[in-house]
Amino acid sequence: MTLGIVFVILLATLAGALGYGRRAKRGKTLAEWAVGGRSLGTLIFWFMNAGEVYTTFAVLGISGYAWALGAPAYLAFCSVSLSYALGYWLMPKIWRAGRAGGFVTQADYFAARYGAPWLGVLTGAIGIASLVIYVQIQLISLGLVVQLTLDGRVSTVTATLVAAALMIAFVFAAGMRSAAFAAGIKDVLMIVVVVMLSATVAGTIGAASLLDIFDMAEAAYPGIGKFPGIDPASPTTSVWLMTSALNIALGNWVFPHLFQMCYSAHSATVIRRNAIWQPLYSLAYFFIILLGFAALLAGTQPPGNNLNAALLHFVATSYPSWVVGLVAGTGFLLALVPGSLLLLSAGTIFTRNIVQPFWKGMSETAALRLSRVSLIGFASLAAFLSVHQGSSLVRILLNAYAAIGMLAPPVFLGFLWRRTTAAGVLAGLVAGFTALLAPFASQYWAVVAPEWEPGLIAMAINAGAVVAVSLLTPAPRPAAIAVGVYPGVLPPSASIRDQAS
């Protein structure tokens, strides 16, 4: 029954998504495949936006963190609200720049804003690396769902490879439009699953009510609802919460796939409406954290003590098979939809910003084909990393945000300060990545700022270097400045030569 329900959910979603994509498609071009023809309206953009924020990390990662640590799972509440507060201001600017410049990728923006094609290549490579790290979250989660669906009959390695194959197949069949449609179905199912489990979980573990679960958890595990959580020695203090949430908020819209998603909106109004109402989704985290506490009270012990599998193991051992099938089917979509956009973005960046600068005459057909083929390699790399790394989903997420956070200063400064230069951006990247990845870095920050998120420290060093070097180097040309400071509008002083270039 579990397997049958999963098949029905996947086939129905795929059929609907492909049907929607074909009806709306106007041409087989890279722009249509990658940014949906820049015409997604309020409703479909809502689901596309939510689909990239509320993924398997939201359900499996946060519930697993609540099961293992307790209060540190509150990170989800803070990071989502802060992200949309910044997104209300930043996303429309990205949309206007993309619409005016005909940009398809984030690296297109960097190359144009700083008048430096080489910077597009560099930031494109950084973006791809960050996306591959992020894809790990979806593959690890999807692998766990595959194991649940097949009742543990396959190994972790096999499940991960099956997950990668499913994700590749989905992104090959879909595009931005189809993924957006599938995201709508995914969101509805996620709400149904969370509400259903929350409505029945108290009776399942012998609690009098939902709120009683928190009282029982505090009684059984004193301090679970306060920082640093169950483990008094954990660095997950309130300082960790604030710095991690701020790092996620500043880096969220800088991810290449979310940059690309902003290009797909029909108007800036569509984006602002979503930014106003999307934080309401964060209320679902209350119930997701509650489910993690319930799994802990039920004595759930996932195989290998894997916190990422805590909720799935709890459902598999406490609910009937039809519920397990519904949860598994929803889990497939929670990983496939955002994973498809991550891979789609990586493939588009590789073709448009890594290959095309050296292959000037590439046709649209060849570009689309290369984008699709290259994502197989990126999915394979993510699968390799997933098999050989056993980190929690939250830790992988923070690593991804630390990496992409190195692009946050040039994005924000590019829209705020006309004096920002390509040389400054390069200096910032060197300084930031040195502070983040140097052999001595992790030990140094653990001693100097033990409770701080290292990614935020590296981002601050990056920003300082960008400002300092930009002040010492010639300002960009007016046409380049206009891409950021005046999205879509050249300043009055721009010359004919500037406009042509």
C-alpha positions, 0 to 999 in steps of 0.5 A: 500500500505504501509503494502504491500511494507513492506511485500515485502521488508521483505519477499524478504530479508529474503528469499534471506538471508536464501538462501545465509546462507544455500548455504554457511553453512558447518555445524550446529556449534556454530562457523558457526552460530556466526562467519560465519565460519571465511570466510567473504570476502571483499564485504560481510564483507563490508555490515556486517560492515556497517550494524552494524554502520549504523543502525536506530540510523544513520537515526532516531536518528541523524535526530531526534537530528538535529530536536530537537537540531541542531548542536549536530547531527554533532557528527555522522561525527566525531565519525564514522571517528575516529572509523575507524581510530582506527579500521584500527589498532585494527581490524586486531589484533583482527582478528589474535588473534581470528584466532590463538586462535579459539575464538568465543566471545570477552570474549574468548580473555580476558580469554586467553590474561590474563590467567584467565577464571574468567575474561572471565566470568566477561567481558562476563557479562559486554558485555551482559549488554552493548549489551542489552542496545544497543538492546534498540535502535533497539527495540525503532526504530523498534517499531516506524516503526511498528506504522508507518506501522500500521498507529498508530493503536497500542500502544507503548507497543504493537509495542515494543513487536511486534518489539521484536518478529520480531527480535527474529524470524529473529535471530533464522532464520538467523546466521552471514552469513544470517545477512551479506546478509540482511545487503547488501540489507539494505544498498542499500535500505538506500542509495535509501531512503536517496537519494530519500528523499534528492532529493525531500525534498526541494520542499516538504517544499518550499525551493529553494535547499538543501543548502537553507534548512540550510539557512532557518533553521538558519533564523527561529532558530538562532544558530541551526548550531552552538554549543550548538544548538537550546537550549543555556542552553544545555551542548552539546558544542564543548567540549561535541562533542570532548569527546563524539566522542572520547568515541565512537571511543575508545569503538566502536570496543570493543563492543562484536558483533563487536569483534565477527564480526572481527573474521568472516573476511577471512583475515586482508586485508579484514578488512583494505580495509573496514576501509579505505573506510567505512568512506565515508558512513559518508557523508550520515549524511549530508543528514540525518541531512538535513532531520531533519532540513527539518522536523523542518521547516515543523512544524513536531510535532511527537506524544508525541514530541518524537524526535526519531519519527520526521523523520518518522512523517515528511515522513508520513505527507508529502509523498505518501503512497508508499514512506512511505512503502519504508521508513518503509520497510528500517526501519525494516531492519535498526533495524532487521539486527544489532539487530540480530547480537547484540542478536546473540552475547549476546546468544553466550557469555552467552553459551560459557563464562557464562555457559560452564565454569561450564558445561564442557561436553556441546555438540555443539548441546546443545550449539547452542540450549542454545544460541538461547534460551537465546537470547529470555530472552535478547530481553525481557529484552531490550523490558522491558527497551525500554518501561520504558525509554523515552531517545533519541536514541543518549542518549541511545547510549552514555550510551551503549558506557559508559558501554562498554568503561570500557572494552576498556583499557584492550583491547588496553593495552592487545595488546600494553603492555605485562605487563597488568595483570588480577588483573589490569583489575579487578581493572580498572573495579571496579574503572571505574564503580564506577566513572560511576555508583556511586550515587554521580558520575553524580552530581560530574562530572556535577559540575567538568566537566559539558561539558565532556562525563562521559563515557570518564572520567570513561574510563581514571580512569579505564586505570589509575587503570589498569596500576597502579595495573599491575605494582604491580602484577606479569606479565602474562605467556608468552603464555598469553602475546602472545595472545595480543602482538604477536597474533598467535605467541608464543615468543621465551621464551615460554616454552613447559608447557606455550604452552600446558597451 
